[in-house]
Amino acid sequence: MSTSSSLAARNRRNRNVAVLCVAVFAGMVGMSYAAVPLYRIFCQVTGYGGTTQRVEQYSDTILDRTIAVRFDANTSAELPWDFKPKQRQVELRIGETTEISYEATNLSSRPTAGTATFNVAPALAGAYFNKVECFCFTEQELQPGQSYDMPVQFFIDPEIVNVPELKNLKTITLSYTFYPLQQESAEAPQPAAAKKQKIGG
């Protein structure tokens, strides 16, 4: 094989390697962007990490057995809100739909907006904690000094009693943490009263 042919073959190999490297890099970037929503979907479907379930209808089975649900509230230090549950705990029958409320107050002198993340403890119970309505499904915006009631409708799936690890479970904790929307985080004031707080739990 002539020197020119050998050089041409080497150049082709180098180009192929370069194209492959670019394709792998692009694929990795694409997967990193997809990882967060895919992980969120996985958690919602399986209840992994204490992620609750969203349902469209109430349970048609209500058991005689009761369970207590405690409520926990947290706010990011970057969000100037006072956020707390209006009830510390309720006791309900498994399968019974119940509504409770959280309350949020904007402590700043400007409109601020936030969004909530949520989970339950113990984590395994997340797959059986069904929300019919919840403020966590939408972004929330409060005017200066405004207070707002945020209802949550939920029930505990009767199938929970068939899970060996949960058959003796007496209490579930529902926890929310409010964070500022991305565009708010760099602008919202941070008064001392808006430092991270935890109520209940």
SEFIPA-553413 format. One line per 8 residues: number of its first residue (from 1); their letters; for each residue x, y, z of N, C-alpha, C, O. Coordinates in pm, 1 decimal, always signed. Layout:
<sites>
NUM> a> X/Y/Z/X/Y/Z/X/Y/Z/X/Y/Z; ...
</sites>
This chain:
<sites>
1> mstsssla> +85.4/-118.6/+0.0/+0.0/+0.0/+0.0/+88.7/+123.2/+0.0/+185.3/+129.8/+76.0; +56.5/+223.4/-86.3/+138.7/+342.0/-97.4/+122.5/+427.4/+27.1/+27.9/+412.8/+104.5; +220.3/+518.6/+43.2/+216.5/+609.2/+158.7/+91.8/+694.4/+156.5/+31.0/+716.2/+261.3; +51.4/+743.8/+39.9/-68.3/+829.9/+29.0/-194.2/+751.9/+65.3/-283.4/+805.9/+130.8; -202.6/+624.5/+23.2/-320.0/+542.6/+56.5/-325.7/+516.7/+206.6/-432.5/+522.2/+267.5; -209.8/+488.4/+265.4/-204.3/+464.6/+409.7/-245.3/+587.9/+487.4/-316.5/+578.5/+587.5; -199.9/+704.5/+440.9/-236.1/+830.5/+506.6/-385.2/+857.4/+494.8/-447.6/+903.2/+590.5; -442.6/+829.5/+379.1/-586.4/+850.4/+357.5/-668.0/+758.7/+447.8/-768.6/+800.4/+505.2
9> arnrrnrn> -623.7/+632.8/+460.1/-694.2/+537.9/+546.4/-687.3/+582.6/+691.8/-785.8/+571.9/+764.8; -571.4/+632.8/+734.1/-557.2/+680.1/+872.5/-647.1/+800.1/+897.0/-708.4/+811.4/+1003.1; -655.2/+888.7/+800.6/-741.3/+1006.7/+814.9/-888.3/+966.7/+826.7/-963.2/+1025.3/+904.8; -929.5/+864.7/+747.2/-1068.0/+816.6/+755.8/-1096.4/+759.6/+893.4/-1201.3/+786.1/+952.1; -1001.1/+680.1/+945.4/-1019.3/+623.5/+1079.2/-1030.7/+733.3/+1183.8/-1114.6/+725.7/+1273.6; -946.8/+834.9/+1172.4/-950.2/+945.8/+1267.9/-1084.0/+1019.4/+1262.0/-1139.9/+1056.7/+1365.2; -1134.9/+1039.8/+1140.1/-1264.5/+1105.7/+1124.4/-1374.8/+1021.9/+1185.8/-1464.5/+1073.7/+1252.2; -1367.0/+890.6/+1162.5/-1469.2/+800.7/+1219.0/-1467.0/+803.9/+1371.7/-1571.8/+806.6/+1436.2
17> vavlcvav> -1346.0/+803.5/+1428.9/-1334.0/+810.6/+1574.6/-1388.7/+943.1/+1625.8/-1458.1/+946.8/+1727.4; -1357.3/+1052.7/+1555.0/-1405.7/+1185.0/+1596.3/-1557.7/+1191.7/+1591.4/-1620.4/+1244.6/+1683.2; -1617.8/+1138.4/+1484.3/-1763.8/+1137.6/+1471.4/-1826.3/+1055.0/+1583.1/-1927.1/+1094.2/+1641.8; -1765.1/+939.7/+1611.9/-1816.3/+853.9/+1718.6/-1810.3/+924.9/+1853.6/-1904.3/+917.0/+1932.6; -1699.4/+994.4/+1879.8/-1685.0/+1067.4/+2006.8/-1790.0/+1176.9/+2019.3/-1848.6/+1195.7/+2125.9; -1813.8/+1249.1/+1910.3/-1915.5/+1354.9/+1912.6/-2054.0/+1294.8/+1936.8/-2133.1/+1349.8/+2013.5; -2083.4/+1182.0/+1871.5/-2213.8/+1117.2/+1888.3/-2233.0/+1070.2/+2032.2/-2340.6/+1087.3/+2089.5; -2128.0/+1010.7/+2090.9/-2136.8/+964.5/+2230.1/-2157.7/+1082.2/+2323.7/-2239.1/+1075.3/+2415.8
25> fagmvgms> -2083.4/+1191.6/+2299.9/-2097.2/+1310.4/+2384.4/-2238.6/+1367.5/+2374.8/-2299.5/+1401.0/+2476.3; -2291.0/+1378.7/+2250.9/-2426.5/+1431.1/+2231.7/-2529.7/+1341.2/+2299.8/-2625.7/+1389.6/+2359.8; -2508.7/+1210.1/+2289.8/-2600.5/+1117.3/+2355.9/-2598.9/+1132.0/+2506.5/-2703.6/+1125.4/+2571.0; -2479.0/+1152.1/+2564.0/-2468.4/+1169.6/+2708.6/-2536.9/+1298.1/+2753.8/-2604.2/+1300.4/+2856.9; -2519.4/+1405.4/+2675.9/-2586.8/+1532.1/+2710.0/-2737.8/+1514.8/+2704.6/-2809.8/+1560.9/+2793.1; -2785.3/+1447.6/+2599.6/-2929.6/+1423.9/+2586.4/-2984.2/+1341.0/+2701.3/-3092.5/+1369.0/+2752.7; -2909.5/+1239.3/+2741.7/-2954.0/+1155.5/+2852.4/-2956.4/+1232.7/+2983.6/-3043.6/+1209.2/+3067.2; -2861.9/+1324.5/+3002.8/-2859.9/+1401.7/+3127.1/-2981.5/+1491.9/+3136.5/-3036.7/+1509.8/+3245.1
33> yaavplyr> -3025.0/+1550.0/+3022.9/-3145.6/+1632.9/+3024.1/-3270.2/+1548.3/+3048.1/-3364.8/+1592.5/+3113.4; -3269.4/+1426.9/+2995.2/-3386.8/+1339.8/+3009.5/-3392.8/+1273.0/+3144.9/-3499.1/+1226.1/+3185.8; -3280.0/+1267.4/+3216.2/-3274.1/+1189.7/+3339.9/-3371.1/+1240.8/+3445.6/-3439.0/+1161.6/+3510.9; -3378.2/+1373.9/+3463.1/-3463.2/+1429.1/+3569.1/-3610.7/+1399.1/+3545.5/-3675.6/+1344.4/+3634.6; -3667.5/+1433.2/+3426.6/-3809.5/+1398.5/+3407.1/-3836.7/+1249.3/+3408.8/-3941.1/+1206.4/+3458.1; -3744.6/+1168.7/+3355.7/-3764.5/+1024.3/+3357.7/-3762.3/+972.0/+3500.7/-3841.7/+885.3/+3537.1; -3670.8/+1025.2/+3581.9/-3664.8/+983.7/+3722.2/-3792.7/+1023.7/+3795.1/-3845.0/+947.4/+3876.3; -3843.8/+1146.3/+3765.1/-3967.8/+1191.8/+3829.4/-4084.6/+1100.5/+3792.6/-4165.8/+1065.3/+3878.2
41> ifcqvtgy> -4092.7/+1062.4/+3665.0/-4199.7/+972.2/+3621.4/-4186.0/+837.1/+3690.1/-4284.5/+779.3/+3736.0; -4062.2/+787.1/+3696.9/-4038.7/+659.1/+3763.9/-4085.3/+664.7/+3909.2/-4150.9/+572.2/+3957.3; -4051.2/+773.6/+3979.2/-4090.6/+787.6/+4119.5/-4242.3/+794.0/+4134.2/-4298.3/+734.7/+4226.4; -4309.5/+866.1/+4043.1/-4454.9/+878.9/+4052.1/-4525.0/+747.0/+4025.5/-4628.5/+717.8/+4085.6; -4469.4/+668.0/+3936.4/-4532.1/+539.9/+3902.6/-4510.1/+436.9/+4011.6/-4599.7/+358.8/+4044.0; -4389.6/+437.4/+4068.3/-4354.3/+331.5/+4163.5/-4366.0/+372.8/+4309.3/-4367.7/+287.3/+4397.9; -4374.3/+503.9/+4335.7/-4372.0/+550.0/+4474.2/-4232.2/+550.4/+4532.3/-4215.9/+566.0/+4653.3; -4130.4/+533.4/+4448.1/-3992.8/+527.3/+4495.9/-3956.1/+656.9/+4567.3/-3991.6/+765.7/+4521.9
49> ggttqrve> -3885.1/+644.8/+4679.1/-3840.9/+760.9/+4753.8/-3953.2/+833.8/+4825.1/-3936.9/+949.4/+4864.2; -4066.7/+768.1/+4842.5/-4178.0/+831.3/+4912.7/-4261.8/+921.3/+4825.1/-4340.7/+1000.7/+4876.4; -4246.8/+911.2/+4692.7/-4326.7/+993.3/+4602.9/-4471.9/+946.6/+4603.4/-4499.9/+827.7/+4587.5; -4563.7/+1040.7/+4621.7/-4705.4/+1006.6/+4626.6/-4761.3/+984.2/+4486.8/-4696.6/+1015.5/+4386.9; -4881.7/+929.7/+4481.3/-4947.8/+901.1/+4354.7/-5057.4/+1004.0/+4327.2/-5122.1/+1052.6/+4420.1; -5078.0/+1036.8/+4200.8/-5187.5/+1125.2/+4162.2/-5295.8/+1041.8/+4095.8/-5267.9/+964.8/+4003.8; -5420.4/+1057.1/+4142.7/-5531.3/+978.2/+4089.6/-5645.5/+1071.2/+4050.6/-5652.1/+1185.8/+4095.3; -5735.3/+1020.2/+3966.7/-5847.4/+1099.6/+3917.4/-5977.9/+1069.8/+3989.7/-6074.2/+1145.2/+3976.6
57> qysdtild> -5982.5/+960.7/+4065.9/-6108.4/+924.2/+4129.9/-6084.3/+877.2/+4272.1/-5973.3/+839.5/+4309.8; -6191.8/+880.6/+4350.1/-6184.0/+838.6/+4489.3/-6180.2/+686.0/+4498.7/-6214.6/+615.1/+4404.1; -6138.0/+638.2/+4614.0/-6137.8/+494.4/+4639.0/-6280.9/+445.4/+4655.8/-6362.4/+513.3/+4718.4; -6312.4/+328.4/+4600.8/-6446.2/+270.0/+4618.3/-6448.1/+167.1/+4730.3/-6548.3/+98.7/+4751.1; -6336.5/+156.3/+4802.6/-6327.9/+63.8/+4916.4/-6277.1/+140.0/+5038.4/-6173.3/+206.0/+5032.9; -6351.0/+130.3/+5147.8/-6310.0/+192.6/+5273.2/-6306.5/+85.2/+5381.0/-6405.9/+17.1/+5406.0; -6191.6/+71.3/+5444.0/-6173.6/-31.9/+5546.1/-6210.6/+20.8/+5685.0/-6218.1/+141.7/+5706.8; -6233.3/-70.4/+5776.9/-6259.9/-31.5/+5915.3/-6132.5/+11.9/+5987.4/-6138.9/+79.7/+6089.9
65> rtiavrfd> -6018.5/-26.6/+5934.6/-5891.4/+7.2/+5998.3/-5855.6/+154.0/+5974.7/-5874.8/+206.6/+5865.1; -5803.4/+219.3/+6078.7/-5764.9/+359.9/+6067.2/-5613.1/+374.1/+6064.3/-5539.0/+283.9/+6103.6; -5569.2/+491.3/+6016.1/-5427.3/+524.5/+6011.8/-5414.5/+673.9/+6034.5/-5501.6/+750.3/+5993.1; -5308.1/+716.5/+6099.1/-5283.7/+858.9/+6124.1/-5192.2/+914.7/+6015.6/-5098.4/+847.9/+5972.2; -5220.5/+1038.3/+5971.9/-5135.0/+1107.6/+5875.6/-5090.5/+1239.1/+5938.3/-5173.1/+1322.6/+5975.2; -4960.6/+1256.5/+5949.8/-4904.1/+1379.6/+6003.6/-4859.6/+1468.4/+5888.9/-4830.0/+1419.5/+5779.9; -4854.6/+1600.6/+5913.3/-4824.1/+1696.9/+5807.8/-4703.0/+1781.3/+5845.9/-4691.3/+1831.3/+5957.8; -4614.3/+1795.0/+5749.2/-4486.4/+1862.4/+5769.1/-4471.0/+1970.5/+5662.5/-4512.1/+1950.9/+5548.1
73> antsaelp> -4411.6/+2085.5/+5699.3/-4395.6/+2195.6/+5604.0/-4256.2/+2255.1/+5614.9/-4205.4/+2276.5/+5725.0; -4194.9/+2281.7/+5500.7/-4062.6/+2343.9/+5494.7/-4062.9/+2448.8/+5384.8/-4136.1/+2437.0/+5286.6; -3979.6/+2552.7/+5402.2/-3961.4/+2650.5/+5295.0/-3812.9/+2672.6/+5272.2/-3733.7/+2672.3/+5366.4; -3776.0/+2691.7/+5146.6/-3639.1/+2726.7/+5113.7/-3606.5/+2863.5/+5172.7/-3694.1/+2949.4/+5182.0; -3481.3/+2884.3/+5212.6/-3438.5/+3014.0/+5265.0/-3452.2/+3123.7/+5160.4/-3457.2/+3241.8/+5194.8; -3458.5/+3085.9/+5032.9/-3468.4/+3185.3/+4925.4/-3611.6/+3230.1/+4899.0/-3634.2/+3323.2/+4821.7; -3708.2/+3164.8/+4962.4/-3848.1/+3199.3/+4939.6/-3905.0/+3263.1/+5066.2/-3914.0/+3196.1/+5169.0; -3944.0/+3391.7/+5061.6/-3987.5/+3463.0/+5182.2/-4132.3/+3432.8/+5219.6/-4215.7/+3523.2/+5224.5
81> wdfkpkqr> -4161.3/+3308.1/+5245.6/-4297.5/+3266.8/+5281.1/-4299.5/+3203.5/+5419.6/-4203.4/+3140.3/+5463.5; -4413.0/+3222.9/+5486.9/-4445.9/+3142.7/+5604.9/-4541.1/+3034.4/+5555.4/-4650.0/+3064.4/+5506.4; -4500.2/+2910.0/+5568.0/-4575.6/+2797.7/+5511.3/-4593.4/+2692.8/+5618.8/-4495.2/+2646.0/+5676.5; -4717.8/+2654.9/+5647.0/-4742.6/+2559.8/+5755.5/-4873.9/+2484.8/+5732.0/-4962.0/+2534.0/+5661.5; -4886.7/+2365.6/+5791.4/-5013.7/+2293.2/+5783.2/-5114.0/+2353.5/+5880.9/-5076.5/+2398.1/+5989.4; -5241.0/+2354.9/+5842.6/-5344.9/+2405.9/+5932.3/-5386.1/+2299.8/+6033.2/-5442.6/+2331.8/+6137.8; -5358.2/+2174.1/+6002.5/-5378.0/+2063.0/+6095.1/-5245.1/+1990.8/+6109.2/-5175.6/+1966.3/+6010.6; -5210.8/+1957.3/+6231.6/-5085.1/+1885.0/+6252.4/-5099.2/+1737.8/+6216.3/-5004.5/+1676.5/+6167.0
89> qvelrige> -5217.3/+1680.7/+6240.4/-5238.2/+1537.9/+6216.9/-5387.5/+1509.3/+6204.5/-5469.7/+1574.1/+6269.3; -5421.7/+1411.7/+6120.7/-5559.0/+1361.5/+6114.4/-5555.2/+1209.0/+6121.8/-5455.0/+1145.6/+6088.6; -5665.0/+1153.4/+6165.5/-5680.4/+1007.7/+6165.0/-5797.5/+974.3/+6074.1/-5904.7/+1033.2/+6088.3; -5780.0/+883.1/+5982.8/-5882.6/+849.8/+5885.8/-5885.0/+699.9/+5861.9/-5789.5/+628.5/+5892.2; -5996.1/+654.2/+5806.9/-6003.6/+513.7/+5768.6/-5930.0/+492.7/+5636.8/-5932.2/+578.8/+5548.9; -5866.2/+379.5/+5624.4/-5793.3/+349.0/+5501.9/-5892.4/+337.2/+5386.1/-5988.0/+259.9/+5392.6; -5868.6/+414.3/+5280.9/-5959.2/+420.9/+5166.6/-6051.5/+540.9/+5170.1/-6113.3/+573.8/+5068.9; -6062.4/+607.4/+5284.8/-6150.1/+724.0/+5300.2/-6081.1/+849.0/+5246.3/-5965.6/+875.5/+5279.7
97> tteisyea> -6151.1/+925.4/+5163.4/-6094.6/+1049.4/+5109.6/-6110.0/+1161.2/+5211.8/-6218.0/+1182.8/+5266.7; -6001.3/+1231.0/+5235.9/-5997.2/+1337.1/+5335.7/-5935.5/+1462.2/+5274.4/-5848.0/+1453.6/+5188.3; -5981.8/+1578.2/+5319.6/-5923.0/+1704.5/+5274.1/-5864.9/+1779.6/+5392.6/-5930.4/+1796.3/+5495.5; -5741.9/+1824.4/+5376.7/-5676.9/+1909.1/+5477.0/-5622.8/+2031.9/+5404.2/-5631.1/+2039.6/+5281.6; -5567.6/+2127.7/+5478.3/-5515.5/+2249.3/+5414.9/-5381.5/+2288.9/+5474.1/-5354.9/+2269.6/+5592.7; -5299.4/+2344.1/+5389.0/-5179.7/+2416.5/+5429.9/-5207.0/+2565.0/+5407.6/-5295.7/+2601.5/+5330.5; -5130.5/+2650.1/+5475.4/-5144.5/+2794.0/+5456.6/-5008.4/+2854.5/+5426.5/-4909.2/+2823.2/+5492.3; -5004.9/+2941.8/+5325.9/-4881.6/+3010.9/+5290.2/-4906.0/+3160.8/+5294.7/-5011.6/+3207.9/+5252.3
105> tnlssrpt> -4809.1/+3236.3/+5345.8/-4816.2/+3381.9/+5351.6/-4688.0/+3439.5/+5294.1/-4578.4/+3398.8/+5332.4; -4701.6/+3533.3/+5203.0/-4587.1/+3600.8/+5144.8/-4542.1/+3711.0/+5241.0/-4615.5/+3807.4/+5262.8; -4423.9/+3697.9/+5298.0/-4373.1/+3793.5/+5396.6/-4299.3/+3910.2/+5333.1/-4257.7/+4002.0/+5403.7; -4282.5/+3908.6/+5202.8/-4204.1/+4012.1/+5136.6/-4294.1/+4125.6/+5088.0/-4416.6/+4118.3/+5098.6; -4232.0/+4229.6/+5035.2/-4304.9/+4346.5/+4985.4/-4324.1/+4341.7/+4834.6/-4353.9/+4443.8/+4772.5; -4307.3/+4224.6/+4775.7/-4323.6/+4210.6/+4630.1/-4387.4/+4076.4/+4600.1/-4380.1/+3985.6/+4682.9; -4449.4/+4061.0/+4484.9/-4506.1/+3929.7/+4448.9/-4394.2/+3825.7/+4439.4/-4286.7/+3853.5/+4386.2; -4420.3/+3707.9/+4490.7/-4324.7/+3597.8/+4480.9/-4400.2/+3470.4/+4443.5/-4518.3/+3454.9/+4474.7
113> agtatfnv> -4330.9/+3381.6/+4377.3/-4393.9/+3257.7/+4330.6/-4308.6/+3139.1/+4370.5/-4185.9/+3147.7/+4375.7; -4375.5/+3028.1/+4398.7/-4303.7/+2908.5/+4440.3/-4368.6/+2783.2/+4387.1/-4480.6/+2785.7/+4336.1; -4297.2/+2674.9/+4399.7/-4348.7/+2544.0/+4362.6/-4305.2/+2444.3/+4469.5/-4197.8/+2458.0/+4528.0; -4388.7/+2344.5/+4494.5/-4364.0/+2253.3/+4605.9/-4317.7/+2116.3/+4558.3/-4367.5/+2063.3/+4459.0; -4222.5/+2060.4/+4630.2/-4189.7/+1919.2/+4616.8/-4252.5/+1847.2/+4735.6/-4287.3/+1910.1/+4835.5; -4266.7/+1716.5/+4724.7/-4338.5/+1645.0/+4829.4/-4293.5/+1499.3/+4834.9/-4244.6/+1443.4/+4736.8; -4311.4/+1440.2/+4951.9/-4292.1/+1296.2/+4967.5/-4358.7/+1251.9/+5096.5/-4407.9/+1334.2/+5173.7; -4359.8/+1122.9/+5119.0/-4414.5/+1069.6/+5242.5/-4311.7/+978.7/+5308.6/-4221.3/+926.0/+5243.6
121> apalagay> -4327.6/+962.2/+5437.3/-4244.6/+869.0/+5513.7/-4337.4/+779.9/+5596.3/-4434.2/+828.0/+5655.2; -4307.7/+651.1/+5600.4/-4194.5/+582.7/+5536.4/-4207.4/+582.4/+5383.8/-4317.6/+586.0/+5329.1; -4092.8/+578.0/+5317.4/-4090.1/+590.9/+5171.3/-4174.0/+485.0/+5100.7/-4236.1/+513.2/+4998.2; -4176.1/+365.1/+5154.1/-4250.8/+256.4/+5089.2/-4399.9/+287.4/+5082.0/-4469.6/+235.3/+4995.0; -4449.3/+371.2/+5172.2/-4591.6/+405.5/+5172.7/-4629.2/+500.9/+5060.4/-4747.8/+521.3/+5034.4; -4529.9/+560.2/+4993.0/-4558.6/+655.4/+4886.2/-4643.7/+597.1/+4775.4/-4725.8/+667.6/+4716.8; -4625.6/+470.1/+4746.0/-4701.4/+406.0/+4638.1/-4848.1/+389.6/+4673.5/-4929.0/+359.4/+4585.8; -4884.9/+409.2/+4801.2/-5022.9/+388.3/+4846.3/-5087.3/+517.1/+4896.7/-5200.2/+515.8/+4945.6
129> fnkvecfc> -5014.6/+628.7/+4884.4/-5067.7/+759.0/+4925.8/-5117.4/+829.5/+4799.6/-5037.4/+878.9/+4720.2; -5248.9/+834.0/+4781.2/-5308.5/+883.5/+4657.4/-5367.3/+1022.8/+4675.4/-5451.6/+1044.8/+4762.3; -5322.3/+1116.7/+4592.5/-5373.5/+1253.8/+4595.7/-5474.8/+1272.7/+4483.2/-5448.3/+1240.6/+4367.3; -5590.8/+1325.4/+4520.0/-5692.9/+1358.8/+4421.2/-5676.4/+1504.0/+4377.6/-5681.8/+1534.4/+4258.4; -5656.2/+1593.3/+4473.9/-5630.4/+1734.2/+4446.9/-5513.6/+1778.4/+4534.1/-5500.4/+1734.9/+4648.5; -5427.8/+1866.4/+4478.3/-5313.3/+1913.5/+4556.1/-5256.8/+2041.7/+4496.1/-5247.0/+2054.5/+4374.1; -5220.0/+2135.8/+4581.0/-5158.0/+2259.8/+4535.6/-5022.4/+2233.7/+4471.5/-4971.8/+2317.4/+4396.7; -4963.3/+2117.8/+4500.3/-4831.3/+2086.6/+4446.8/-4833.9/+2057.5/+4297.5/-4728.4/+2046.1/+4235.2
137> fteqelqp> -4953.8/+2045.3/+4238.5/-4961.5/+2017.2/+4096.0/-4941.7/+2143.4/+4012.2/-4921.4/+2134.2/+3891.1; -4947.4/+2261.7/+4075.1/-4935.8/+2387.5/+4000.9/-4842.0/+2483.5/+4072.3/-4815.5/+2468.6/+4191.6; -4791.8/+2582.0/+3998.7/-4711.1/+2688.0/+4059.2/-4803.0/+2782.1/+4137.1/-4918.8/+2801.8/+4100.4; -4750.1/+2839.7/+4244.6/-4828.3/+2928.3/+4329.8/-4762.5/+3066.4/+4332.1/-4640.9/+3077.5/+4347.9; -4843.0/+3171.0/+4316.3/-4791.0/+3307.1/+4325.8/-4871.3/+3383.2/+4430.3/-4994.3/+3378.5/+4430.7; -4801.0/+3453.4/+4518.8/-4865.3/+3531.7/+4623.9/-4823.6/+3677.4/+4612.4/-4707.3/+3708.1/+4586.3; -4920.1/+3767.2/+4632.2/-4892.7/+3909.3/+4635.6/-4832.0/+3946.7/+4771.5/-4837.5/+3866.9/+4865.0; -4775.1/+4065.4/+4783.5/-4714.3/+4105.9/+4910.4/-4812.8/+4094.6/+5026.7/-4921.9/+4151.7/+5022.1
145> gqsydmpv> -4774.6/+4021.9/+5129.5/-4858.7/+4006.2/+5247.4/-4976.0/+3913.2/+5231.1/-5049.4/+3891.4/+5327.6; -4997.4/+3857.3/+5113.9/-5112.8/+3771.9/+5089.3/-5096.9/+3635.5/+5155.9/-4989.1/+3576.0/+5153.8; -5205.8/+3587.3/+5214.6/-5212.5/+3451.2/+5267.5/-5307.2/+3370.0/+5180.9/-5403.7/+3422.8/+5125.7; -5278.3/+3240.6/+5169.7/-5357.5/+3158.2/+5078.7/-5370.7/+3017.8/+5136.1/-5271.8/+2956.1/+5175.8; -5494.2/+2968.3/+5139.8/-5518.2/+2830.3/+5181.9/-5492.1/+2735.9/+5065.5/-5535.7/+2760.8/+4953.1; -5420.9/+2628.0/+5093.1/-5383.3/+2532.0/+4990.0/-5435.2/+2393.3/+5029.4/-5372.5/+2324.6/+5110.1; -5548.7/+2351.9/+4973.3/-5607.7/+2223.3/+5012.5/-5538.4/+2103.7/+4948.4/-5479.3/+2114.0/+4841.0; -5547.0/+1991.6/+5016.1/-5498.2/+1863.4/+4965.8/-5606.2/+1759.9/+4991.8/-5648.9/+1742.2/+5105.9
153> qffidpei> -5650.9/+1691.1/+4887.2/-5745.3/+1579.3/+4900.5/-5669.0/+1450.4/+4874.9/-5597.3/+1438.4/+4775.5; -5684.6/+1354.8/+4964.3/-5606.5/+1232.2/+4950.7/-5678.9/+1115.4/+5016.7/-5772.7/+1133.6/+5094.3; -5632.8/+995.3/+4983.7/-5673.4/+875.1/+5055.4/-5558.8/+774.6/+5052.8/-5470.3/+780.6/+4967.5; -5562.8/+682.9/+5147.8/-5462.5/+576.6/+5153.7/-5520.4/+453.4/+5084.3/-5626.2/+403.7/+5122.8; -5451.5/+405.6/+4983.5/-5496.7/+289.9/+4906.4/-5514.5/+168.7/+4998.3/-5421.3/+131.2/+5069.5; -5633.4/+107.1/+4997.5/-5655.4/-11.8/+5081.9/-5555.9/-124.6/+5057.3/-5537.7/-210.3/+5143.8; -5491.6/-126.2/+4941.6/-5393.2/-230.9/+4913.3/-5274.3/-226.0/+5008.4/-5196.4/-321.1/+5015.7; -5260.0/-115.7/+5081.2/-5146.4/-102.3/+5172.9/-5147.6/-211.2/+5280.1/-5042.2/-249.9/+5330.7
161> vnvpelkn> -5266.9/-260.6/+5314.7/-5275.4/-361.7/+5421.5/-5223.1/-497.7/+5374.9/-5201.6/-587.0/+5456.8; -5202.5/-513.9/+5244.1/-5152.0/-639.9/+5190.5/-5000.5/-640.3/+5173.3/-4942.9/-738.2/+5126.0; -4937.0/-530.9/+5211.8/-4791.3/-521.1/+5200.2/-4729.0/-563.0/+5333.2/-4748.8/-495.2/+5434.1; -4654.6/-672.7/+5335.3/-4601.0/-724.4/+5463.0/-4524.6/-619.7/+5543.0/-4537.8/-613.2/+5665.2; -4444.3/-536.8/+5474.4/-4362.6/-438.4/+5545.6/-4445.3/-324.7/+5606.0/-4397.8/-252.9/+5693.9; -4569.8/-308.5/+5558.2/-4653.2/-196.3/+5603.7/-4776.5/-241.0/+5681.1/-4858.6/-157.7/+5719.4; -4790.8/-370.2/+5704.6/-4915.6/-420.2/+5762.3/-4940.8/-367.1/+5902.8/-5056.1/-360.2/+5945.6; -4835.2/-329.1/+5976.3/-4851.6/-275.5/+6111.5/-4827.8/-125.0/+6118.0/-4810.6/-69.2/+6226.4
169> lktitlsy> -4826.8/-59.9/+6003.1/-4800.7/+84.0/+5997.6/-4914.5/+161.8/+6063.5/-5031.7/+139.7/+6032.9; -4879.5/+251.8/+6153.0/-4979.5/+330.6/+6225.5/-4983.6/+476.5/+6181.0/-5087.7/+541.6/+6190.0; -4868.7/+528.3/+6132.5/-4859.5/+670.7/+6100.6/-4781.3/+692.2/+5971.8/-4678.3/+628.9/+5948.7; -4832.0/+782.7/+5888.0/-4762.9/+827.0/+5767.1/-4740.1/+977.5/+5780.7/-4827.2/+1049.1/+5829.9; -4624.8/+1025.2/+5737.9/-4597.5/+1168.9/+5738.3/-4593.6/+1220.7/+5595.2/-4518.1/+1170.1/+5512.2; -4675.8/+1322.3/+5566.5/-4676.7/+1389.6/+5436.0/-4596.5/+1517.5/+5449.8/-4627.0/+1601.1/+5534.8; -4495.4/+1533.3/+5368.0/-4403.4/+1646.6/+5380.7/-4396.0/+1725.9/+5250.1/-4387.9/+1669.0/+5141.3; -4398.9/+1859.1/+5263.7/-4384.0/+1949.4/+5149.4/-4268.3/+2044.4/+5174.5/-4243.7/+2085.0/+5288.1
177> tfyplqqe> -4198.1/+2079.1/+5069.2/-4098.3/+2185.5/+5074.7/-4123.4/+2279.8/+4957.7/-4126.2/+2236.9/+4842.4; -4141.5/+2408.2/+4987.6/-4162.7/+2508.6/+4883.2/-4030.2/+2571.8/+4844.6/-3950.0/+2609.3/+4930.1; -4008.6/+2583.0/+4714.0/-3891.4/+2648.5/+4657.8/-3936.5/+2762.8/+4568.3/-4046.0/+2757.0/+4512.3; -3853.8/+2867.9/+4553.4/-3890.1/+2973.9/+4459.4/-3882.5/+2922.8/+4316.5/-3803.4/+2833.8/+4285.3; -3965.2/+2979.5/+4230.6/-3949.7/+2948.7/+4089.1/-3813.2/+2998.6/+4043.7/-3755.7/+3088.2/+4105.5; -3762.1/+2941.2/+3937.1/-3625.5/+2970.0/+3893.8/-3602.0/+3118.7/+3874.3/-3496.4/+3170.4/+3910.9; -3700.3/+3188.4/+3816.5/-3681.3/+3329.0/+3789.8/-3688.1/+3412.5/+3916.6/-3643.3/+3527.1/+3917.9; -3744.1/+3355.9/+4024.0/-3756.4/+3430.0/+4148.7/-3631.1/+3419.7/+4235.1/-3601.4/+3509.7/+4313.6
185> saeapqpa> -3557.1/+3308.2/+4220.0/-3453.7/+3276.5/+4317.3/-3346.0/+3383.8/+4326.4/-3289.7/+3405.4/+4433.7; -3316.3/+3451.6/+4215.2/-3209.6/+3550.8/+4217.1/-3259.2/+3688.1/+4260.4/-3178.0/+3777.1/+4285.8; -3393.0/+3707.8/+4269.5/-3446.6/+3840.2/+4293.0/-3519.0/+3853.6/+4425.5/-3521.8/+3962.4/+4482.9; -3577.4/+3746.0/+4475.5/-3662.8/+3756.1/+4592.6/-3583.6/+3797.3/+4714.9/-3475.5/+3743.4/+4738.4; -3634.9/+3893.1/+4795.5/-3567.4/+3931.1/+4919.4/-3571.2/+3817.2/+5019.7/-3654.2/+3727.0/+5007.9; -3482.9/+3820.1/+5117.7/-3472.8/+3711.0/+5213.5/-3475.8/+3764.4/+5356.3/-3372.3/+3767.6/+5422.9; -3593.6/+3806.8/+5404.7/-3601.9/+3854.5/+5542.1/-3572.4/+3742.7/+5640.5/-3580.7/+3624.6/+5606.9; -3538.1/+3781.4/+5761.9/-3500.2/+3681.4/+5862.3/-3611.9/+3582.9/+5887.3/-3586.2/+3465.7/+5914.6
193> aakkqkig> -3737.8/+3629.3/+5878.4/-3851.6/+3541.5/+5906.0/-3868.2/+3434.3/+5801.3/-3943.4/+3339.1/+5822.1; -3799.7/+3447.3/+5688.9/-3817.9/+3351.4/+5580.3/-3710.6/+3244.2/+5577.9/-3701.8/+3168.5/+5481.2; -3629.0/+3236.0/+5681.6/-3531.0/+3128.9/+5686.6/-3601.2/+2994.3/+5693.3/-3718.9/+2986.3/+5728.3; -3528.9/+2889.6/+5659.7/-3589.7/+2756.9/+5652.4/-3657.4/+2722.1/+5783.9/-3599.5/+2736.5/+5891.6; -3782.2/+2675.7/+5772.5/-3855.6/+2638.1/+5891.7/-3913.6/+2500.4/+5872.2/-3933.9/+2455.0/+5759.6; -3940.3/+2434.0/+5983.5/-4002.8/+2303.2/+5978.9/-4109.6/+2298.4/+6086.4/-4082.4/+2318.6/+6204.7; -4233.4/+2270.8/+6042.1/-4345.3/+2267.3/+6134.0/-4406.6/+2130.1/+6128.1/-4429.2/+2076.9/+6019.4; -4433.6/+2072.4/+6241.3/-4484.7/+1935.5/+6241.8/-4368.3/+1839.2/+6229.8/-4255.2/+1870.5/+6267.2
201> g> -4399.0/+1717.0/+6175.2/-4294.3/+1616.9/+6153.0/-4228.1/+1578.9/+6282.2/-4137.4/+1495.7/+6282.9
</sites>
